[in-house]
Amino acid sequence: MFRHQGKNRTFRHNLRLASNLSLVAGIVNSVGVLAISTLTTNVTGHFAYFSEEMITGQFAKAVPYLLYIFFFFLGAFVSNFCIETAAFRKKKYIHTTPMLLEISLLIAVGLWSYWNFTEDINNNHIAYFLLFAMGIQNALVTKISQSTVRTTHLTGLFTDLGIETSQFLFYRNHPDAGKLRKNIFLKLSIIVFFFTGCISGTMLFYRIGFKTLLVAALLISIALTMDNLIFYYNFTRRRLKRKYTAKHTKS
């Protein structure tokens, strides 16, 4: 799910990546809206709020919206910087640092109630942390899936889904219809899991508050663990198979 890139990457890898991290993004989205009334998985709306405050002369109120945008950008920058650094050093686990950083941020906000800040500062800092985390996730997913998967916002997905569904009506008998069908299914999966994350995140938030983000961090941790287990299982199986084949070839 995280390791394979380029030609080695399959539809199944992208589907697993999309379902897991869309669920996480949905949870983060719900917590941001319910806890601090702020969009924390994308920055589109923040441009409008920033523009409004600037036009009305409320420059101090405009600054946080500018910082929301900046922290999402910064998360994407840091995520890809870590990936490129790991690739340059020829490390196998180029996804590890961004994912661990995202997990740490979600845990920090999940335990936010234990920190002693004023409410106003809390709201802004929570938004900065979550937007930074979602910037990390979106850049990582975009990079390793070669821009096939997006998990933190749905506007572009619904646009692509509308286009591809329309195309499918005209090209259902085309040789590439199978690929088009997979693309539609992938986007529907992202939407369904994001929506599921929003629903489950809302239900959990009304019960445990910010600790809901600990569940999101746990989901990423499970995904990383399962990815490693699957990788080492397949690696061990192939190695044993090669040894078995070499042994019987000599005999």
TAMOVEN-V552093 format. One record per backbone hydrogen bond with DSSP energy under -1.0 kcal/mol. NH is the residue of the N-H (numbers start at 1). CO is the residue of the C=O. If there is no record, write none. Layout:
BEGIN
nh:NH co:CO
nh:NH co:CO
END
This chain:
BEGIN
nh:8 co:5
nh:9 co:6
nh:14 co:10
nh:15 co:11
nh:16 co:12
nh:17 co:13
nh:18 co:14
nh:19 co:15
nh:20 co:16
nh:21 co:17
nh:22 co:18
nh:23 co:19
nh:24 co:20
nh:25 co:21
nh:26 co:22
nh:27 co:23
nh:28 co:24
nh:29 co:25
nh:30 co:26
nh:31 co:27
nh:32 co:28
nh:33 co:29
nh:34 co:30
nh:35 co:31
nh:36 co:32
nh:37 co:33
nh:38 co:32
nh:47 co:43
nh:49 co:45
nh:50 co:46
nh:51 co:47
nh:52 co:48
nh:53 co:49
nh:54 co:50
nh:55 co:51
nh:56 co:52
nh:57 co:54
nh:58 co:53
nh:59 co:57
nh:62 co:58
nh:63 co:59
nh:66 co:62
nh:67 co:63
nh:68 co:64
nh:69 co:65
nh:70 co:66
nh:71 co:67
nh:72 co:68
nh:73 co:69
nh:74 co:70
nh:75 co:71
nh:76 co:72
nh:77 co:73
nh:78 co:74
nh:79 co:75
nh:80 co:76
nh:81 co:77
nh:82 co:78
nh:83 co:79
nh:84 co:80
nh:85 co:81
nh:86 co:82
nh:87 co:83
nh:88 co:84
nh:89 co:85
nh:90 co:87
nh:91 co:86
nh:94 co:92
nh:99 co:95
nh:100 co:96
nh:101 co:97
nh:102 co:98
nh:103 co:99
nh:104 co:100
nh:105 co:101
nh:106 co:102
nh:107 co:103
nh:108 co:104
nh:109 co:105
nh:110 co:106
nh:111 co:107
nh:112 co:109
nh:114 co:111
nh:115 co:112
nh:122 co:118
nh:123 co:119
nh:124 co:120
nh:125 co:121
nh:126 co:122
nh:127 co:123
nh:128 co:124
nh:129 co:125
nh:130 co:126
nh:131 co:127
nh:132 co:128
nh:133 co:129
nh:134 co:130
nh:135 co:131
nh:136 co:132
nh:137 co:133
nh:138 co:134
nh:139 co:135
nh:140 co:136
nh:141 co:137
nh:142 co:138
nh:143 co:139
nh:144 co:140
nh:145 co:141
nh:147 co:142
nh:158 co:154
nh:159 co:155
nh:160 co:156
nh:161 co:157
nh:162 co:158
nh:163 co:159
nh:164 co:160
nh:165 co:161
nh:166 co:162
nh:167 co:163
nh:168 co:164
nh:169 co:165
nh:171 co:167
nh:174 co:171
nh:177 co:174
nh:180 co:176
nh:181 co:177
nh:182 co:178
nh:183 co:179
nh:184 co:180
nh:185 co:181
nh:186 co:182
nh:187 co:183
nh:188 co:184
nh:189 co:185
nh:190 co:186
nh:191 co:187
nh:192 co:188
nh:193 co:189
nh:194 co:190
nh:195 co:191
nh:196 co:192
nh:197 co:193
nh:198 co:194
nh:199 co:195
nh:200 co:196
nh:201 co:197
nh:202 co:198
nh:203 co:199
nh:204 co:200
nh:205 co:201
nh:206 co:202
nh:207 co:204
nh:208 co:204
nh:209 co:205
nh:211 co:208
nh:212 co:209
nh:213 co:210
nh:214 co:211
nh:216 co:212
nh:217 co:213
nh:218 co:214
nh:219 co:215
nh:220 co:216
nh:221 co:217
nh:222 co:218
nh:223 co:219
nh:224 co:220
nh:225 co:221
nh:226 co:222
nh:227 co:223
nh:228 co:224
nh:229 co:225
nh:230 co:226
nh:231 co:227
nh:232 co:228
nh:233 co:229
nh:234 co:230
nh:235 co:231
nh:236 co:232
nh:237 co:233
nh:238 co:234
nh:239 co:235
nh:240 co:236
nh:241 co:237
nh:242 co:238
nh:243 co:239
nh:244 co:240
nh:245 co:241
nh:246 co:242
nh:247 co:243
nh:248 co:244
nh:249 co:245
nh:250 co:246
nh:251 co:247
END
